[in-house]
Amino acid sequence: MARIVMKFGGTSVGDMDRIRNVAHRVRAEITAGHQVAVVVSAIAGVTNRLVAQCRQLARTQMPWFDGEYDVVVATGEQVTTGLLALALRDSGVPARSWQGWQIPIRTNEAHGKARIDSIDSAPLLAEMAEGSVPVVAGFQGIGPDGRMTTLGRGGSDTSAVALAAALAADRCDIYTDVDGVYTTDPRIVARARKLDRITYEEMLEMASLGAKVLQTRSVEMAMKHRVPLRVLSSFTDTPGTLVCDEDEIMEHHLLSGIAYSRDEAKITLTKVADRPGIAAAVFGPLADANVNVDMIVQNISEDGRTTDLTFTVTKADLERAVAVLRASRDFTFERLIPDSNVAKISVIGVGMRSHAGIAQTMFKALAERGINIAVISTSEIKISVLIAEEYTELALRALHSAYGLDAV
């Protein structure tokens, strides 16, 4: 007998027939003799509608940092828990809905982006021991002041992994509208392959670099607590992809995948004085304005007196970043050049640690197709480049073939 946490996303519970399908999948695990806890998202589209309503009534505020915002947007998951519990009971499986505050799932006070501090697993373990299925609302918890909190978009994945860790579950199954993790986006590269297994590190890089299969924080938590994750489809019976420790994979491929993100913008500052503290003067105000800076390149002039700084931010932060930089009096520059017509392409794999020539293959494949590289960033298991956005799909296909990732 295994203890399993099953998480179902918004598309998996998109209507009553799909909720019945979820109940059928949960019942199959119970019939097999397993103990099961379920975590659910809101029905697809509901959270977006609730967010829009908050913004409509709080136009002069920042509602995503407000407790009332959390009260509103958390209702989507509350509805789904009750509906699924009813569907399970109708199929002969004892079940009960649980909201974050009832367990409780304790978080910090950061409304709209809270982090989980602790989960009291005792009441859920007692219910599971009696053969009942707790249906838990993802995305929500309770803060130190007793107010409801939410974990940020995609937070139900994090709820499920945290619950699996608290319950000492054998695994956490994430059911979504895709049947696993692919070497790249199969909608762009028709010959993309589904991976049987991928390491936590690789999945974390892929999630943070643009892959939408799992939320980044959920992978971080799974890696920290060594919770095995399976990514599965709610609509097919294929095995899915296991996210696990590196030593559980017998033979590593050179690369596991290629990720991309169109949510990038580039800023270049020309002729900035080259002196100690200039980086702090440039990037400090951006950090104070909650603008996250990613890739950074610095080019020193021939006379050594000035430098050009190029860095990336998200498209959503571009306008704010430009305003902060123009308003600063701590440094000067000749020109500020914003560019939102860029995309980040990243090749990822733990096999990079022991193989040379990975970067050369990437640069050659892009050059052969006339794709210019604006910025390069590397880590132990990934190489990222910034290119013009219109070349995104061409670059993905070229690199997928160049690294031998195409399905045969």
PELINKA-V790504 format. One record per residue. RES is the residue in one letter. PHI is phi in whole degrees, 0 to 359 (* if undefined). OMEGA is omega in whole degrees, 0 to 359 (* if undefined). Layout:
res	phi	omega
RES	PHI	OMEGA
RES	PHI	OMEGA
//
This chain:
res	phi	omega
M	*	179
A	249	172
R	254	189
I	232	168
V	256	179
M	249	180
K	245	182
F	239	181
G	280	187
G	299	179
T	288	180
S	291	179
V	243	189
G	294	176
D	204	186
M	294	178
D	295	179
R	290	176
I	295	175
R	297	177
N	296	176
V	298	179
A	301	178
H	296	180
R	293	179
V	294	180
R	300	180
A	299	179
E	290	177
I	295	179
T	297	178
A	285	175
G	98	183
H	270	168
Q	270	187
V	227	165
A	241	184
V	242	173
V	241	183
V	233	170
S	267	172
A	288	174
I	304	185
A	310	177
G	93	184
V	292	182
T	298	178
N	301	179
R	294	179
L	293	177
V	298	179
A	299	179
Q	294	177
C	298	182
R	294	180
Q	295	184
L	261	181
A	225	188
R	294	182
T	261	183
Q	242	172
M	250	191
P	296	182
W	287	174
F	253	188
D	246	180
G	297	180
E	291	174
Y	302	180
D	297	179
V	301	183
V	288	190
V	288	179
A	286	182
T	292	180
G	300	179
E	291	179
Q	299	179
V	299	183
T	296	180
T	299	180
G	295	180
L	296	181
L	292	177
A	300	177
L	296	181
A	295	178
L	295	179
R	299	179
D	296	179
S	269	177
G	93	180
V	253	176
P	299	183
A	205	177
R	212	178
S	278	178
W	226	173
Q	265	185
G	304	183
W	286	183
Q	280	187
I	288	355
P	263	168
I	262	185
R	270	181
T	232	170
N	283	188
E	267	186
A	283	182
H	299	179
G	85	180
K	207	185
A	292	176
R	245	184
I	284	177
D	262	182
S	199	176
I	227	175
D	275	186
S	277	188
A	304	182
P	294	179
L	288	178
L	298	179
A	296	180
E	294	181
M	295	179
A	297	179
E	272	178
G	89	179
S	264	181
V	252	172
P	284	178
V	253	192
V	256	176
A	286	174
G	285	167
F	79	188
Q	226	176
G	203	179
I	227	183
G	275	181
P	299	181
D	270	180
G	83	178
R	272	177
M	294	177
T	232	172
T	233	191
L	262	184
G	97	185
R	300	185
G	81	186
G	292	179
S	294	174
D	301	180
T	296	177
S	303	183
A	295	180
V	293	179
A	298	178
L	294	178
A	299	178
A	294	181
A	294	181
L	272	186
A	53	183
A	289	178
D	289	175
R	194	177
C	236	181
D	261	180
I	258	180
Y	265	183
T	217	181
D	264	173
V	240	187
D	262	177
G	150	179
V	263	182
Y	254	179
T	298	170
T	197	184
D	293	182
P	292	176
R	287	180
I	258	182
V	249	185
A	298	183
R	264	174
A	297	182
R	250	173
K	281	180
L	270	175
D	287	180
R	217	175
I	211	182
T	283	175
Y	305	183
E	299	180
E	295	180
M	295	178
L	297	178
E	297	182
M	296	180
A	294	182
S	285	184
L	258	172
G	129	179
A	294	188
K	261	187
V	292	180
L	231	177
Q	285	187
T	304	183
R	297	180
S	293	179
V	291	176
E	304	182
M	292	178
A	298	179
M	294	180
K	297	184
H	260	179
R	55	176
V	268	176
P	295	180
L	248	169
R	240	175
V	258	186
L	226	174
S	267	174
S	284	191
F	245	176
T	226	180
D	249	178
T	286	188
P	294	181
G	84	182
T	236	177
L	263	174
V	259	192
C	209	177
D	294	180
E	300	183
D	285	175
E	270	178
I	252	188
M	294	184
E	226	182
H	272	170
H	280	178
L	303	176
L	232	175
S	261	182
G	185	178
I	231	181
A	252	177
Y	215	176
S	216	175
R	267	181
D	273	185
E	234	172
A	218	183
K	247	175
I	235	175
T	240	173
L	251	181
T	259	176
K	52	171
V	274	181
A	302	180
D	269	182
R	214	177
P	301	178
G	92	183
I	292	179
A	297	178
A	295	180
A	293	181
V	280	190
F	271	178
G	300	178
P	298	177
L	294	178
A	297	179
D	297	179
A	268	180
N	60	174
V	261	181
N	274	179
V	258	184
D	251	185
M	281	182
I	226	175
V	227	179
Q	235	179
N	238	180
I	278	177
S	289	182
E	298	181
D	278	177
G	75	184
R	265	181
T	231	180
T	218	170
D	257	179
L	247	174
T	237	180
F	209	181
T	242	173
V	225	175
T	286	178
K	303	181
A	295	182
D	266	188
L	299	183
E	299	179
R	294	180
A	297	179
V	298	180
A	297	179
V	296	182
L	294	180
R	292	182
A	277	185
S	291	176
R	247	184
D	270	179
F	202	178
T	236	177
F	208	179
E	277	180
R	222	171
L	243	186
I	243	176
P	273	180
D	211	179
S	262	181
N	267	182
V	224	175
A	218	178
K	254	177
I	244	184
S	228	172
V	257	192
I	224	174
G	175	178
V	292	177
G	294	179
M	295	181
R	298	187
S	243	180
H	232	175
A	265	173
G	88	180
I	295	181
A	296	181
Q	301	179
T	299	180
M	296	184
F	295	180
K	294	181
A	298	179
L	289	180
A	298	181
E	298	179
R	253	175
G	70	181
I	262	181
N	276	179
I	259	181
A	267	183
V	216	177
I	234	176
S	221	182
T	226	167
S	221	184
E	298	185
I	234	177
K	206	171
I	232	178
S	242	175
V	229	177
L	253	181
I	228	174
A	297	188
E	300	184
E	293	180
Y	262	186
T	304	185
E	292	177
L	299	181
A	295	180
L	300	181
R	295	181
A	297	182
L	288	179
H	301	178
S	286	184
A	298	181
Y	265	177
G	70	182
L	268	182
D	298	175
A	293	181
V	270	*
//
